[in-house]
C-alpha cells in the first residue's frame, strides 16, 4: 500500500465520520464536508491504483526484456 492509498483511506474515514456527525446534529455544512472528504479519498485511491498499474506494467516489460 503506497502513500496515495493511505491518504485515500484516511480521507474516506474522516469524511464518513464528518458526514455521520453532521447528520446526527443536523449540520448540513459538516455533511457536505464529509462528502467532499470522501470524494477526495476516492481520488487519492484512484491515483494510487493508476500508480500501481503503471508500476506493474513497467515490471512486466522489464521482466520480458531481460529474459536473455
Secondary structure, 3 states (H helix, E strand, C coil): CCHHHHHHHHHHHHHHHHHHHHHHHCCHHHHHHHHHHHHHHHHHHHHHHHHHHHHHHHHHHHHHHCCC
